[in-house]
Amino acid sequence: MGNTQGFEIVADGKDFVNIVKALKNMLNEGTFKLDLEGISLCEMDPTNVSMISLKMLSSGFIEYKISEPVKISLNFENLYNVLKTINTKKELIRIKSLNSDGTGYTKISINGFTLPLLDLSEATEQKEPELKFASSFDANASVLKDAVKKADIIAESLTISVHDNKVNIDAVGDVSNFNQILEVEDLVSENVKSKYSVEYLKKILDFKHNEVKISLSTDYPMKAVYTSIDRFALSYILAPRVEND
């Protein structure tokens, strides 16, 4: 790497744009941590209903050069608007730090665009909580997404339950109900039942990936994890909907 200061990253565009879109769907802004191992992020959404965590391994990038650990804060809508102009079938994404005043990184360059960095130094640093789940399974992401879309037609929330080694999606509307039994893999489970917001599940399942790992317990947060071996892990924690008697 020589005497390179700051950071220079070259990425295959498809995954990177998909990940930034996922961040944009849940967050207005946030902070990436860059170090020799890669890029990470952990943020709560503005309503404190969901947490999103990201780890992108340095080995998953085409080029990854960094002179020292650094934090960069960005508006995700602005970042996504830049990235979606890039033809990821023909172009790589090239990100470079810009230090305009000698005191710190104030901007980054992305494929000819310049984006200002935000000062989020006073924001509370988030850490993913340690949760223990009674049930977990791997689901086809598109099938689960389709079930949530169907539930959205009649209700604002749905129930995910596991009983007798079957995973059920249920939604109850004013005049109609919806039920679907999911075919899943690697089911490890006690009987559980918990209700979640359809709006947030739609955002979580908008990520383009073949498989998602779901973990949950009764009336307990749900965790959804998308993993690409040796490249990235994107995870969500979603608070349950608690009914008032």
Secondary structure by P-SEA (a helix, b strand, c coil): ccccccbbbbcccaaaaaaaaaaaaccccccccccccccbbbbbcccccbbbbbbbbcccccbbbbcccbbbbbcaaaaaaaaaacccccbbbbbbbbbcccccccccccccbbbbbbccccccbbbbccccccbbbbcaaaaaaaaaaaaaacccbbbbbbcccbbbbbbbcccbbbbbbbbccccccccccccccaaaaaaaacccccbbbbbbcccbbbbbbbbccccbbbbbbbbbbcccc
